[in-house]
Amino acid sequence: MSDLDAVVAADRLLVALDFDGTLSPLVDEPMTARMTGEARAAIDALVRAPDTTVAFVSGRSLADLRVIAEHDDASPILLAGSHGAEYWAPDSSSEKQADPDAVALRDRLRSEAEQLAAAVDGAWIEPKTFGFAVHLRTARDRAAAASLRERVDELVSEGAPQWRRREGHNLVEFAFRTEGKDAAVAHLRELTKADAVVFAGDDVTDEDALRSLGEGDLGIRVGEGETAASVRVADTSELAGLLSTIATRRTASRQ
């Protein structure tokens, strides 16, 4: 039985998906990210499929994820924000309470990083619940962007060596919470009592989750890059097609 056949046949299926670059194209203004029409149709079909739960698993802060996912309290879609440090489910949400000293350090380092980024045209700092991210996608001068990355690395290494550092598409993120998407998927699997998991993502941070999948699960890498996924798709459009196939087959098999 193939991985695809296994997840179609699972009694209870969790479909956990990264958002940026997976359901939405990468954009210069992160808060303008939205699901493509194809992705939205696929998600709607999965939500309607029998014994199937959909979740978005993102490095975004939970509040920002809800905005870009156009997610409200009536939605059945589960959310894991901040790489699994924050959760939303119907009638409940969970956020790790931050130590005041950690928050104060976050604010100080973020302020210093903002001062450094102000000197590099097009670079900017994204505030996050448990840290911050340095965005370099729109930086005009690549040498200046590389220098900024090094200087912020030094800033955090000296001021908060215990923080977790992650790299993504033209960004580097620092956080005082160390949760990864592997822990998020494990939590959601337990919460939903899923027999199998589909996880899809496009970036380095998604590999934590992809490596955590087991027999009977399906890992999907969107785009290029080294991966632990068993399946690779070219882009968000091809992923949407595969997700629609899973939804159609699960619905048909239970009629």
Secondary structure in CASP SS format (residue, H / E / C, confidence):
PFRMAT SS
TARGET T0000
AUTHOR 0000-0000-0000
METHOD secondary structure of the structure
MODEL  1
M C 1.00
S C 1.00
D H 1.00
L H 1.00
D H 1.00
A H 1.00
V H 1.00
V H 1.00
A H 1.00
A C 1.00
D C 1.00
R C 1.00
L E 1.00
L E 1.00
V E 1.00
A E 1.00
L E 1.00
D C 1.00
F C 1.00
D E 1.00
G C 1.00
T C 1.00
L C 1.00
S E 1.00
P C 1.00
L C 1.00
V C 1.00
D C 1.00
E C 1.00
P H 1.00
M H 1.00
T H 1.00
A C 1.00
R C 1.00
M C 1.00
T C 1.00
G H 1.00
E H 1.00
A H 1.00
R H 1.00
A H 1.00
A H 1.00
I H 1.00
D H 1.00
A H 1.00
L H 1.00
V H 1.00
R H 1.00
A C 1.00
P C 1.00
D C 1.00
T E 1.00
T E 1.00
V E 1.00
A E 1.00
F E 1.00
V E 1.00
S C 1.00
G C 1.00
R C 1.00
S C 1.00
L H 1.00
A H 1.00
D H 1.00
L H 1.00
R H 1.00
V H 1.00
I H 1.00
A C 1.00
E C 1.00
H C 1.00
D C 1.00
D C 1.00
A C 1.00
S C 1.00
P C 1.00
I C 1.00
L E 1.00
L E 1.00
A E 1.00
G E 1.00
S H 1.00
H H 1.00
G H 1.00
A C 1.00
E E 1.00
Y E 1.00
W E 1.00
A E 1.00
P C 1.00
D C 1.00
S E 1.00
S E 1.00
S E 1.00
E E 1.00
K C 1.00
Q C 1.00
A C 1.00
D C 1.00
P H 1.00
D H 1.00
A H 1.00
V H 1.00
A H 1.00
L H 1.00
R H 1.00
D H 1.00
R H 1.00
L H 1.00
R H 1.00
S H 1.00
E H 1.00
A H 1.00
E H 1.00
Q H 1.00
L H 1.00
A H 1.00
A C 1.00
A C 1.00
V C 1.00
D C 1.00
G C 1.00
A C 1.00
W E 1.00
I E 1.00
E E 1.00
P E 1.00
K E 1.00
T C 1.00
F C 1.00
G E 1.00
F E 1.00
A E 1.00
V E 1.00
H E 1.00
L C 1.00
R C 1.00
T C 1.00
A C 1.00
R C 1.00
D C 1.00
R H 1.00
A H 1.00
A H 1.00
A H 1.00
A H 1.00
S H 1.00
L H 1.00
R H 1.00
E H 1.00
R H 1.00
V H 1.00
D H 1.00
E H 1.00
L H 1.00
V H 1.00
S H 1.00
E H 1.00
G H 1.00
A C 1.00
P C 1.00
Q C 1.00
W C 1.00
R E 1.00
R E 1.00
R E 1.00
E E 1.00
G E 1.00
H C 1.00
N C 1.00
L E 1.00
V E 1.00
E E 1.00
F E 1.00
A E 1.00
F C 1.00
R C 1.00
T C 1.00
E C 1.00
G C 1.00
K H 1.00
D H 1.00
A H 1.00
A H 1.00
V H 1.00
A H 1.00
H H 1.00
L H 1.00
R H 1.00
E H 1.00
L H 1.00
T H 1.00
K C 1.00
A C 1.00
D C 1.00
A E 1.00
V E 1.00
V E 1.00
F E 1.00
A E 1.00
G E 1.00
D C 1.00
D C 1.00
V H 1.00
T H 1.00
D H 1.00
E H 1.00
D H 1.00
A H 1.00
L H 1.00
R H 1.00
S H 1.00
L C 1.00
G C 1.00
E C 1.00
G C 1.00
D C 1.00
L E 1.00
G E 1.00
I E 1.00
R E 1.00
V E 1.00
G C 1.00
E C 1.00
G C 1.00
E C 1.00
T C 1.00
A C 1.00
A C 1.00
S C 1.00
V E 1.00
R E 1.00
V E 1.00
A C 1.00
D C 1.00
T H 1.00
S H 1.00
E H 1.00
L H 1.00
A H 1.00
G H 1.00
L H 1.00
L H 1.00
S H 1.00
T H 1.00
I H 1.00
A H 1.00
T H 1.00
R H 1.00
R H 1.00
T H 1.00
A H 1.00
S H 1.00
R C 1.00
Q C 1.00
END
